[in-house]
Amino acid sequence: MEEFRFLITEELEDERIDKCISILIDSLSRSFIQKLIREEAVLVNGKTVKGSYRVKAGDDVFFLLPKAEEPDIRPEDIPLDLLYEDTDVIVVNKPKGMVVHPAAGHYSGTLVNALMYHCGKDLSGINGVMRPGIVHRIDMDTTGSLIVCKNDMAHNCIAEQLRLHSINRRYRAICEGVIKEDELVIDKPLGRHPTDRKRMAVNEKNGKRAVTHVRVLKRFQKYTYIECVLETGRTHQIRVHLASIGHPVLGDEVYSSCRSPFHLQGQTLHAYTLGFRHPRTSEYIEVEAPLPEYFTHLLEILA
């Protein structure tokens, strides 16, 4: 048997337990997950739950599966751009096109495969064998800083900082159109799209509060270079919020109706700054991930 353990983060809060697990493990069908729950094989905080249970941030979800259900995730010698590393945490500058962790259709070439090679067994096990060390994610086509935990103590501490919104996360983006205000706050609740669970949408009735602070860095003829600061950390938050005010991220193939003329292969969104309290020393650590070459080149073209 292979054990799975997940510490629920804010982005999954209020999801039904079966839907939550299906999001975390794409290879498992909802019907199979519901069967596990009915058989009381899924524990939340050490107790069985009903299929209608809605998870909360900080919940510890645990269940066992036969090994046959789990693909063999192997270390791969993939170069990593390291921004910071010590015995507890590592911050990497993730490139465009790299998936953070293995899932259906992506069992190799992921950040996890690279981390397993670089760190060996020194990765936290809270999120199971598919996601060793992973405490938060950024999208495949989003670049920039991402913190990984080398042990469970660090994982729990960073997860708590994420839950309390105390981690400083600043993104750089180029959006469509010219934003007139120098600064603005987008405060719109977000939830799963009603018909497509891989997408998010503004949901005034059932969504969870989401707040993004936007500051204009430079205006171009048809686009705006901006900094976005996350007050909350919902899935696709920046992308959905900017699209909701008519300024989707340039190159966003999911939330923009316009086709980019620059052949970008995904959205121009970069996790620029990451600041956190060290889980062992409580020292404040802040790193900056340099803008990728495609991003700086695009800024030069637009100027």
C-alpha positions as CSV (number, residue, x, y, z in Angstrom):
1,M,0.0,0.0,0.0
2,E,1.1,3.6,-0.7
3,E,0.1,6.3,1.7
4,F,-1.1,9.8,0.6
5,R,-1.1,12.7,2.9
6,F,-2.1,16.2,2.0
7,L,-2.2,19.4,4.0
8,I,-5.0,21.4,2.6
9,T,-4.1,25.0,1.5
10,E,-6.3,28.0,1.2
11,E,-6.9,27.6,-2.5
12,L,-8.8,24.3,-1.9
13,E,-10.8,25.4,1.1
14,D,-14.6,24.7,1.0
15,E,-14.2,22.1,-1.8
16,R,-16.0,18.8,-1.2
17,I,-13.6,16.2,0.0
18,D,-14.1,13.9,-3.1
19,K,-13.6,16.9,-5.5
20,C,-10.6,18.0,-3.5
21,I,-8.8,14.7,-3.9
22,S,-9.7,14.5,-7.6
23,I,-8.0,17.9,-8.1
24,L,-4.9,16.8,-6.1
25,I,-4.7,13.5,-7.9
26,D,-5.9,13.7,-11.5
27,S,-5.4,10.0,-12.2
28,L,-8.2,9.0,-9.7
29,S,-11.8,9.1,-10.8
30,R,-14.4,10.8,-8.7
31,S,-16.4,7.5,-8.4
32,F,-13.3,5.7,-7.1
33,I,-12.6,8.4,-4.5
34,Q,-16.3,8.3,-3.4
35,K,-15.9,4.6,-2.9
36,L,-12.9,5.1,-0.7
37,I,-14.8,7.6,1.4
38,R,-17.8,5.3,1.7
39,E,-15.5,2.5,2.9
40,E,-14.1,5.0,5.5
41,A,-10.6,4.7,4.0
42,V,-10.2,8.5,3.9
43,L,-9.3,10.3,7.1
44,V,-9.4,14.0,7.8
45,N,-7.5,15.1,10.9
46,G,-7.5,11.4,11.9
47,K,-11.3,10.9,11.6
48,T,-13.6,9.5,8.9
49,V,-15.8,11.9,7.0
50,K,-18.8,11.8,4.8
51,G,-18.6,12.6,1.0
52,S,-20.3,15.9,1.6
53,Y,-17.5,17.1,3.9
54,R,-16.0,20.4,2.8
55,V,-12.3,20.7,3.5
56,K,-10.8,23.6,5.5
57,A,-7.3,25.2,5.2
58,G,-5.0,23.2,7.5
59,D,-6.9,19.9,7.3
60,D,-4.7,16.8,7.2
61,V,-6.1,14.4,4.6
62,F,-4.8,10.8,4.7
63,F,-5.6,7.6,2.8
64,L,-4.0,4.5,1.4
65,L,-3.9,3.1,-2.1
66,P,-2.4,0.0,-3.6
67,K,0.9,0.7,-5.2
68,A,-0.4,-0.3,-8.6
69,E,-2.4,3.0,-8.5
70,E,0.8,5.1,-8.2
71,P,3.2,5.7,-11.1
72,D,6.9,5.5,-10.4
73,I,8.2,9.0,-10.1
74,R,12.0,9.0,-10.7
75,P,14.7,11.6,-10.1
76,E,15.9,13.4,-13.3
77,D,19.0,15.4,-13.8
78,I,17.2,18.6,-14.8
79,P,19.1,21.9,-14.2
80,L,17.6,24.1,-11.5
81,D,18.0,27.8,-11.1
82,L,18.4,28.1,-7.4
83,L,17.6,31.5,-5.7
84,Y,18.1,30.2,-2.1
85,E,18.9,27.0,-0.3
86,D,19.6,25.7,3.2
87,T,18.9,22.5,5.2
88,D,15.2,23.4,5.5
89,V,14.0,25.2,2.4
90,I,14.9,25.8,-1.2
91,V,13.6,28.5,-3.5
92,V,13.8,27.9,-7.2
93,N,13.2,30.1,-10.2
94,K,10.8,27.9,-12.3
95,P,11.1,28.2,-16.0
96,K,8.1,28.6,-18.4
97,G,6.6,25.3,-19.5
98,M,7.7,23.3,-16.5
99,V,4.9,21.5,-14.5
100,V,5.5,21.7,-10.8
101,H,4.6,18.1,-9.8
102,P,3.7,14.9,-11.6
103,A,0.1,14.3,-12.6
104,A,-1.8,12.5,-15.4
105,G,0.2,13.1,-18.6
106,H,3.1,14.7,-16.8
107,Y,5.1,12.0,-14.9
108,S,8.5,13.2,-16.0
109,G,10.2,16.5,-16.7
110,T,8.5,18.1,-13.7
111,L,10.0,20.3,-11.0
112,V,9.5,17.4,-8.6
113,N,11.6,15.1,-10.8
114,A,14.4,17.7,-10.8
115,L,14.1,18.3,-7.0
116,M,14.3,14.5,-6.3
117,Y,17.6,14.4,-8.2
118,H,19.0,17.6,-6.5
119,C,17.8,16.9,-2.9
120,G,17.6,13.1,-2.8
121,K,15.4,12.1,0.1
122,D,15.6,15.5,1.8
123,L,12.1,16.6,0.8
124,S,9.0,16.9,3.1
125,G,6.6,14.0,2.8
126,I,3.4,15.7,3.9
127,N,1.9,15.9,0.4
128,G,2.8,12.3,-0.6
129,V,5.1,10.7,-3.1
130,M,3.7,12.6,-6.0
131,R,4.4,16.0,-4.4
132,P,7.5,15.7,-2.2
133,G,8.5,19.1,-0.8
134,I,5.7,21.0,-2.6
135,V,3.8,23.4,-0.4
136,H,2.4,25.8,-3.1
137,R,2.3,25.9,-6.8
138,I,2.5,28.2,-9.8
139,D,1.0,27.5,-13.2
140,M,3.0,25.6,-15.9
141,D,3.4,28.7,-18.0
142,T,4.0,31.1,-15.1
143,T,7.7,31.6,-14.3
144,G,9.5,32.7,-11.2
145,S,10.1,32.0,-7.5
146,L,8.6,29.0,-5.7
147,I,9.5,27.7,-2.2
148,V,10.0,24.0,-1.6
149,C,10.4,22.4,1.9
150,K,13.0,19.8,2.8
151,N,11.3,18.5,5.9
152,D,7.9,18.3,7.5
153,M,8.7,21.0,10.1
154,A,9.5,23.5,7.4
155,H,6.4,22.4,5.4
156,N,4.0,22.9,8.2
157,C,5.5,26.3,9.0
158,I,5.4,27.6,5.4
159,A,1.9,26.2,4.9
160,E,0.8,28.2,8.0
161,Q,2.4,31.4,6.6
162,L,0.5,30.8,3.4
163,R,-2.7,30.3,5.3
164,L,-2.2,33.6,7.2
165,H,-1.3,35.5,4.1
166,S,2.0,36.6,5.7
167,I,4.2,35.5,2.7
168,N,5.2,38.4,0.5
169,R,4.4,37.5,-3.1
170,R,4.8,40.0,-5.8
171,Y,4.3,39.2,-9.5
172,R,5.2,41.0,-12.7
173,A,2.8,40.8,-15.6
174,I,2.0,42.4,-19.0
175,C,-1.7,42.8,-19.5
176,E,-3.8,43.7,-22.5
177,G,-5.0,47.2,-22.8
178,V,-4.0,50.4,-21.0
179,I,-4.9,50.6,-17.3
180,K,-5.7,54.2,-16.5
181,E,-5.3,54.1,-12.7
182,D,-1.8,54.1,-11.3
183,E,-3.0,51.7,-8.5
184,L,-6.1,49.6,-8.0
185,V,-7.4,46.9,-5.8
186,I,-9.4,44.0,-7.3
187,D,-11.6,42.4,-4.6
188,K,-13.7,39.8,-6.2
189,P,-14.6,36.3,-4.8
190,L,-13.3,33.3,-6.9
191,G,-14.5,29.8,-7.2
192,R,-14.4,26.8,-9.6
193,H,-16.0,27.4,-13.0
194,P,-19.5,25.9,-13.0
195,T,-18.8,23.7,-16.0
196,D,-15.0,23.4,-16.3
197,R,-13.3,22.4,-13.0
198,K,-9.8,23.2,-14.4
199,R,-10.9,26.9,-14.7
200,M,-11.7,29.5,-12.1
201,A,-14.3,32.3,-12.3
202,V,-15.6,35.3,-10.3
203,N,-18.4,33.8,-8.2
204,E,-20.2,36.4,-6.1
205,K,-22.5,33.8,-4.5
206,N,-20.3,30.9,-3.7
207,G,-16.7,32.0,-4.3
208,K,-14.0,32.7,-1.7
209,R,-12.7,36.2,-1.1
210,A,-9.8,37.1,-3.3
211,V,-7.9,40.3,-3.3
212,T,-5.2,41.5,-5.7
213,H,-3.3,44.8,-5.5
214,V,-2.2,46.2,-8.9
215,R,0.4,48.9,-9.5
216,V,1.2,50.2,-13.0
217,L,4.9,50.1,-13.8
218,K,4.8,51.3,-17.4
219,R,2.2,51.9,-20.1
220,F,2.6,51.0,-23.7
221,Q,0.3,51.7,-26.7
222,K,-1.8,48.6,-26.3
223,Y,-0.5,47.0,-23.1
224,T,0.4,47.7,-19.5
225,Y,3.4,46.4,-17.5
226,I,2.2,45.9,-13.9
227,E,3.1,44.6,-10.5
228,C,0.5,42.4,-8.7
229,V,0.6,41.7,-5.0
230,L,-1.4,38.8,-3.6
231,E,-3.3,39.5,-0.5
232,T,-4.9,36.0,-0.9
233,G,-3.7,33.0,-2.8
234,R,-6.5,31.5,-4.9
235,T,-5.9,29.3,-7.9
236,H,-5.4,31.5,-11.1
237,Q,-6.2,34.6,-9.0
238,I,-4.2,37.2,-10.9
239,R,-5.2,35.8,-14.3
240,V,-9.0,35.7,-13.4
241,H,-9.0,39.1,-11.7
242,L,-7.3,40.9,-14.5
243,A,-9.6,39.2,-17.1
244,S,-12.6,40.3,-15.0
245,I,-11.7,44.0,-15.4
246,G,-11.0,43.7,-19.1
247,H,-7.2,43.5,-18.9
248,P,-6.3,39.8,-19.2
249,V,-2.7,38.8,-19.0
250,L,-1.0,38.9,-22.4
251,G,-0.7,35.4,-23.9
252,D,-3.3,33.8,-21.5
253,E,-4.8,31.1,-23.6
254,V,-7.5,30.3,-21.0
255,Y,-8.8,33.6,-19.7
256,S,-8.2,35.9,-22.7
257,S,-10.3,36.0,-25.9
258,C,-7.6,37.7,-27.8
259,R,-4.8,35.9,-29.7
260,S,-1.3,37.1,-28.8
261,P,0.7,38.4,-31.8
262,F,4.0,37.6,-30.0
263,H,3.9,33.7,-30.0
264,L,4.4,33.6,-26.3
265,Q,3.3,30.0,-25.5
266,G,1.4,31.0,-22.4
267,Q,0.8,34.0,-20.2
268,T,3.3,36.7,-19.4
269,L,3.2,36.3,-15.6
270,H,6.3,36.0,-13.4
271,A,6.6,35.4,-9.6
272,Y,9.1,38.1,-9.1
273,T,9.5,38.5,-5.3
274,L,9.0,35.9,-2.5
275,G,9.5,36.8,1.1
276,F,8.9,34.6,4.1
277,R,9.9,33.9,7.7
278,H,12.5,31.1,7.9
279,P,10.8,28.1,9.6
280,R,13.7,27.4,11.9
281,T,15.2,30.9,12.7
282,S,12.1,33.1,12.0
283,E,14.5,35.4,10.1
284,Y,12.8,37.2,7.2
285,I,14.2,36.1,3.9
286,E,13.3,37.7,0.6
287,V,14.4,36.6,-2.9
288,E,13.9,38.1,-6.3
289,A,13.7,36.0,-9.5
290,P,15.1,37.9,-12.5
291,L,12.7,38.4,-15.3
292,P,13.1,35.6,-18.0
293,E,14.7,36.5,-21.3
294,Y,11.5,36.3,-23.3
295,F,9.8,38.7,-20.8
296,T,12.6,41.4,-21.0
297,H,12.7,41.0,-24.8
298,L,9.0,41.6,-25.0
299,L,9.3,44.7,-22.9
300,E,11.9,46.0,-25.3
301,I,9.7,45.3,-28.3
302,L,6.7,47.1,-26.7
303,A,8.8,50.1,-25.8
